[in-house]
Amino acid sequence: MAAVVTGAGILFGVGAYHFFKTSNKRVYNIRQLKKGDHVKYKRELYSHHAVVVDVYPENQTYKVIHFTGEKKSGIPAEIKEEVFHFDFDKIILIHYRYGRLNRSETVKRAYRLLKLQDEMRVIYDILTNNCEHFATWCITGEAKSQQVNKVLAPIAPYINFVGSLKRPY
């Protein structure tokens, strides 16, 4: 059976095997950030993920689109566009060695989901539709979460549907 290599993975006959080789890199200078980057911020028990859509080195700020919300405030999670001040000790860049879409397509996808959020409620779900699913879908076309995969690994044989559920995007 012949394999076809695409920007989002390797296709085999009927099904698809997708691969996205990544590595993490600490960001020390705002000039390291580019439009279309996948960034994460370490929190106590998990990491938060976002897509960089613009960078303003002259005033040390950058703009992201991310799936976020504060449970404490009672505001449900939603896709938002926000500008942050650069803080080098908090940002980690996820570098895709292969399997990613081009940067302009990544930014278009993030804005498409932001617009979709305005038209209908995109429901946050920690297991199937969280901030990491959002960022990886924008960048690769596949909504994946390594954090969820790690937590669910012991019971994965029993729940193989997680991560393959249909999304509104």
C-alpha positions as CSV (number, residue, x, y, z in Angstrom):
1,M,0.0,0.0,0.0
2,A,1.5,3.4,-1.0
3,A,1.8,6.2,1.5
4,V,1.1,9.8,0.6
5,V,2.9,12.4,2.7
6,T,0.9,15.6,3.2
7,G,1.3,18.7,5.3
8,A,-0.7,17.1,8.0
9,G,0.5,13.6,8.1
10,I,0.8,10.3,6.2
11,L,-2.3,8.8,4.7
12,F,-2.7,5.0,4.3
13,G,-5.5,3.7,2.3
14,V,-8.7,4.0,4.2
15,G,-7.6,5.5,7.5
16,A,-5.1,8.2,8.3
17,Y,-2.0,8.2,10.5
18,H,-1.0,11.7,11.5
19,F,2.2,12.7,13.1
20,F,3.4,16.0,14.5
21,K,6.9,16.0,15.9
22,T,7.3,18.8,18.3
23,S,9.9,20.2,20.8
24,N,9.6,22.9,23.4
25,K,11.8,25.9,23.6
26,R,11.9,28.7,26.2
27,V,11.4,32.1,24.6
28,Y,13.9,34.8,25.9
29,N,13.4,37.5,23.4
30,I,10.1,38.8,21.8
31,R,11.8,38.7,18.4
32,Q,11.8,34.9,18.7
33,L,8.0,34.9,18.4
34,K,6.3,34.9,14.9
35,K,2.8,35.0,13.6
36,G,1.4,31.4,13.6
37,D,3.5,30.2,16.5
38,H,2.0,27.8,19.1
39,V,2.9,29.0,22.6
40,K,2.2,27.5,26.0
41,Y,2.3,28.9,29.5
42,K,3.1,26.6,32.4
43,R,0.6,26.6,35.2
44,E,0.5,24.6,38.4
45,L,-1.1,21.4,37.1
46,Y,-1.3,22.0,33.4
47,S,-0.2,24.2,30.6
48,H,-2.3,26.8,28.7
49,H,-1.9,27.0,24.9
50,A,-2.5,29.8,22.4
51,V,-1.7,30.8,18.8
52,V,0.3,34.0,18.2
53,V,-1.4,36.1,15.6
54,D,0.8,39.3,15.8
55,V,4.0,40.5,17.4
56,Y,4.8,44.1,18.4
57,P,8.5,44.1,19.4
58,E,8.7,47.9,19.6
59,N,6.4,47.9,22.7
60,Q,7.2,44.3,23.9
61,T,3.7,43.0,23.3
62,Y,2.2,40.2,21.2
63,K,-1.4,39.2,20.3
64,V,-2.8,35.7,20.7
65,I,-6.0,33.9,20.0
66,H,-6.8,31.2,22.6
67,F,-9.6,29.2,24.2
68,T,-9.8,30.5,27.7
69,G,-12.0,31.3,30.7
70,E,-11.9,31.6,34.4
71,K,-14.0,29.2,36.4
72,K,-13.7,31.3,39.5
73,S,-15.4,34.2,37.7
74,G,-18.2,32.1,36.4
75,I,-17.6,33.1,32.8
76,P,-17.6,30.1,30.5
77,A,-14.5,29.5,28.4
78,E,-14.5,31.1,25.0
79,I,-12.2,31.8,22.1
80,K,-10.6,35.2,22.7
81,E,-8.1,37.6,21.0
82,E,-5.8,39.2,23.6
83,V,-2.7,41.3,23.7
84,F,-0.1,40.3,26.3
85,H,3.1,42.0,27.6
86,F,6.1,39.9,26.8
87,D,7.3,38.0,29.9
88,F,10.3,35.8,29.0
89,D,10.2,33.5,31.9
90,K,6.6,32.4,31.2
91,I,6.5,31.6,27.5
92,I,7.4,28.3,25.8
93,L,7.4,27.9,22.1
94,I,6.2,24.6,20.6
95,H,8.3,24.0,17.6
96,Y,6.9,21.7,14.9
97,R,9.6,19.9,13.1
98,Y,7.1,18.7,10.4
99,G,3.4,18.2,10.0
100,R,2.3,21.8,10.4
101,L,0.4,24.1,8.1
102,N,2.0,27.4,6.9
103,R,1.9,30.3,9.3
104,S,-0.6,32.4,7.3
105,E,-3.0,29.5,7.2
106,T,-2.6,29.0,11.0
107,V,-3.5,32.6,11.7
108,K,-6.5,32.4,9.3
109,R,-7.7,29.3,11.1
110,A,-7.4,31.0,14.5
111,Y,-9.4,34.0,13.2
112,R,-12.0,31.7,11.6
113,L,-12.6,30.1,15.0
114,L,-12.8,33.5,16.7
115,K,-15.5,34.5,14.2
116,L,-17.3,31.2,14.7
117,Q,-17.3,31.9,18.5
118,D,-19.2,35.1,17.7
119,E,-21.8,33.2,15.5
120,M,-22.3,30.3,17.8
121,R,-21.1,29.1,21.2
122,V,-18.1,26.8,20.8
123,I,-18.2,24.6,23.9
124,Y,-15.1,24.0,26.0
125,D,-14.5,20.5,27.1
126,I,-11.3,19.6,29.0
127,L,-11.1,16.1,27.4
128,T,-12.2,16.8,23.8
129,N,-12.1,20.6,23.1
130,N,-9.6,22.5,25.2
131,C,-7.0,25.2,24.6
132,E,-4.5,22.7,23.3
133,H,-7.0,21.1,21.0
134,F,-7.7,24.6,19.6
135,A,-4.0,25.5,19.1
136,T,-3.0,22.2,17.5
137,W,-6.0,22.3,15.2
138,C,-5.1,25.8,14.0
139,I,-1.5,24.6,13.3
140,T,-1.9,21.0,12.1
141,G,-5.5,20.5,11.1
142,E,-5.8,17.9,13.9
143,A,-7.3,18.7,17.3
144,K,-4.9,16.9,19.7
145,S,-3.9,17.3,23.3
146,Q,-0.8,15.7,24.6
147,Q,-1.8,16.7,28.1
148,V,-5.1,14.8,27.8
149,N,-3.4,11.8,26.1
150,K,-0.9,11.5,29.1
151,V,-3.7,11.6,31.7
152,L,-5.9,9.1,29.8
153,A,-3.1,6.8,28.7
154,P,-3.9,4.1,31.3
155,I,-7.5,3.8,30.1
156,A,-7.0,4.7,26.4
157,P,-7.9,1.2,25.2
158,Y,-11.3,1.6,26.6
159,I,-12.0,5.1,25.3
160,N,-10.5,5.3,21.8
161,F,-13.2,7.8,20.8
162,V,-11.6,10.7,22.8
163,G,-9.9,13.1,20.4
164,S,-11.7,11.9,17.4
165,L,-15.1,13.5,18.1
166,K,-16.5,15.9,15.5
167,R,-16.1,19.6,16.2
168,P,-17.9,22.5,14.8
169,Y,-14.7,23.6,13.1
